[in-house]
């Protein structure tokens, strides 16, 4: 686990409804590219839904509680 992933996890734990990459960028003070890369490598994060963000859509990321005995995908 990287320090950035730990900060992302802490931020998402405080927001059970999820956060977009833009919101995470402000919350953990990281670049959007680094946050996207960290999220893609986190086995306990997932895209819950998409929201309209101006002309585009933004993914809302959430955390899932992975059981200890869960097999790897």
C-alpha positions in Angstrom: 0.0 0.0 0.0 1.4 3.4 -1.0 1.0 6.5 1.2 -1.3 8.0 -1.5 -3.5 4.9 -1.5 -3.8 5.2 2.3 -4.8 8.9 2.1 -7.4 8.0 -0.6 -8.7 5.2 1.5 -9.0 7.5 4.6 -10.9 10.1 2.5 -13.3 7.5 1.0 -13.9 6.1 4.5 -15.1 9.6 5.6 -17.4 9.9 2.6 -19.4 6.6 2.4 -21.4 8.0 -0.5 -18.2 8.2 -2.6 -16.0 10.8 -4.2 -14.9 11.7 -7.7 -11.3 12.0 -8.8 -11.7 15.8 -8.7 -13.0 15.7 -5.1 -10.2 13.3 -4.1 -7.6 15.6 -5.7 -8.7 18.4 -3.3 -9.0 16.0 -0.3 -5.6 14.3 -0.5 -3.7 17.0 -2.4 -2.6 14.7 -5.3 -2.6 15.0 -9.0 -5.6 13.6 -10.9 -3.3 11.2 -12.8 -1.7 9.8 -9.6 -5.1 9.4 -8.0 -6.5 7.5 -11.0 -3.4 5.3 -11.1 -3.7 4.6 -7.3 -7.4 3.8 -7.6 -6.9 1.4 -10.4 -4.5 -0.6 -8.2 -6.7 -0.6 -5.1 -8.6 -3.9 -4.8 -11.1 -2.4 -2.4 -12.3 0.5 -4.5 -14.9 0.5 -7.3 -17.0 2.9 -9.4 -20.4 3.1 -7.8 -22.0 5.4 -10.3 -21.5 8.2 -12.8 -22.6 11.8 -12.3 -22.9 14.7 -14.7 -20.0 17.1 -14.4 -20.5 20.0 -16.8 -20.4 18.5 -20.3 -18.8 15.2 -19.1 -19.5 12.5 -16.7 -17.4 11.7 -13.6 -17.0 8.4 -11.8 -17.9 8.3 -8.1 -15.5 5.9 -6.4 -16.4 4.0 -3.2 -14.8 1.4 -0.9 -16.0 -2.1 -0.4 -15.2 -4.2 2.7 -13.3 -7.2 1.3 -13.6 -10.3 3.5 -10.2 -11.7 4.7 -10.9 -15.1 3.2 -11.9 -13.6 -0.2 -10.0 -15.3 -3.1 -8.1 -13.1 -5.5 -9.9 -12.4 -8.8 
